[in-house]
Amino acid sequence: MSGLVLKNLHKSFGPEKVLDGVGLSVEQGQLAVLLGPSGCGKSTILRLVAGLEEPDQGSIVLGGQDLAGLAPKQRDVAMVFQSYALYPHLDVFGNLAFPLRMAHEDKSEIQRKVNEAAELLGIAGLLKKKPGQLSGGQRQRVAIGRAIVREPRLFLFDEPLSNLDAQLRGEMRLELAALHRKLGTTMLYVTHDQTEALTLGQVIAVLHQGRVQQVGGPREIYQRPVNRFVAGFLGFPPMNFFEGSVEEGSFVCRDPRFSLPVEDVTPGPAVLGLRPEELTPGEGLLHGRLELVERVGGQSVLHLRSGEARFTATAPADFSAEMGSEISLDPSRARPHLFRDDQRIN
């Protein structure tokens, strides 16, 4: 059975165009992530797929079935929201059983599905507790369990981890990945968090201003971004960009002054992208004065300046240097990303 296919989706709210010809194919059983900044249209796509909104133009096909005109309850999809949306007067069992009772399933089937979902999510011991007695992570598991018991063709996740602290988000990412492997159900996951996208997504669609910028696997999108937006959006610290030109087989930058060999690129103005983690202190042609050192876990992020240009590099956690001192970097070790008119050219 085929998965989810979005074709030429357009959506406006009044004069504001939110989606501008979005297309995406998600294979059956695949976990796909919609990644982009706030306002790029990713949550609107989920609402269109769920039937909470209708597109102005385009089609949504799930399992070979066109969803046009179908009410939300007829689409066989389950949505997990950013807010847990649990019923405070019901215990965990009642919250998990609620969609099944609304579907008039018999008591033995409800019991079976609730117990299976609770065991799968590690909340079997919480079935008699009310939402107010649960932690944020436990409440999110209940919200996910309420979707699981419906056994839908498609799960829709709308930034489900954004209300959790950093440590719990990391734990829940692992649990969601394991859950997908166990269920094998198609999932469409929305986030603005690149770590979530790169960790969870088998395929990632990067959106900006209502358009899909690039679709691919995590490694492909990170290593070969198709345009400057994707290159700058993925990566922490963000990619450095240097303006210059391609001349006689080299990229030449004049501020800061350095050059880097490039192959098979037409001469002319260009922008070079270099990732900070590929720039480390040592002997090299790229120099900058140290303005700030950020201690980030097991590494140091160096903020440098040369003339009007600012850029970042990384160093070991124990890096030490005087503020204002000149730091030398070797850009020849980095993978160059070249852009012209904001599009990749190498």
C-alpha positions, 0 to 999 in steps of 0.5 A: 500500500502506498503512503502519503502523497501531497500534491501542489498544496496551496493555502491562504488565510485572507491575504496571507499565503501560507502554502505555495505549491507544497509537494511531498511523498512519504513511503508507507511505514516511513517517519517523515519530518517537516522541518522549518522556522515558525510560520513556514507552513508545517503545522498547516500541512498537518491540519490539512492532512487531518482534515481540520482545514481544506486546501485552496488547491492541490490534493492529499492522497493516503494509501491510494485514497484521495482525502478530499471531502472526507471528515477528520474521523473518516481519514483514519489518522491520529494527531498528537498535539503540542499540548497534551489535551488530556481530560483532567477528570479521567484517569489514564485508562479513561483517557486512553479508552476515550477514542475507542468508546467514542467509536463504540468498540466493545469493552474487551477490545478496549481493554486489550488495546489500552493495555497493549498501548500502556505496556508499549509506552511504559505507563501500565502502572499509571492507569489509575492516576489522573493527568494532574498526578503525572509528570510532563513526560508521562502525560505526553506518553498518555497523549501518544497512547491515545493515538496508538489505540486507534491503530490509524494508517497515519500518525501526525505529530505537531511539535509534541516534545516542545513543552518538555525540558532538554533532558526529557526531550532527548529521552522522548526522541529515543522512545519515539524512534523505538516506537516507530520501529515497533509499530511500522506505521507511517508518521509525519512529524512537525518540528522547528528543532533540527536535532529532533529532525536529524535524530528521528527523520528517515526523510526530512522536508525543509520548509521556508515561506510556504515552500519545500526547499529540500527533501532528503535523508538527514545526512544528505540534507546536512552534507549537501544543502541545495541552497543557502537557507537550508545550509544556514538553518541546519547545524549548530553553530550555524554555517559561516558564509563568506562573500567573494568570487571564484577566480582561476580554480579558487574561491577568493575572499577578501574579508577575511583574506584567504583563498580555497581551491574549488573544482568545476565551478564557473568563475564569478561572484559566489558565497562560500559556506564553511561549517564551524565544526570543520574549522579548528585552531591551528596553522592556516590562512584564515585569521580572526580576533577572538571575541567570545568563547562559549563552553558548550558541553564537550567543545568550545565555540569560538566567536571571531572577527576580521574586519566587518566579518564575523565567523565561528569555529570550534575547539576542545572544551579545555581551549584557552586564549586571551580575548582579542588574540589572533586565532589561525584556522585552516579552511582547507580541511573543511568541506566547501559549500558554494552558492550563487544567487542563494543556490548551490553550485558545487 
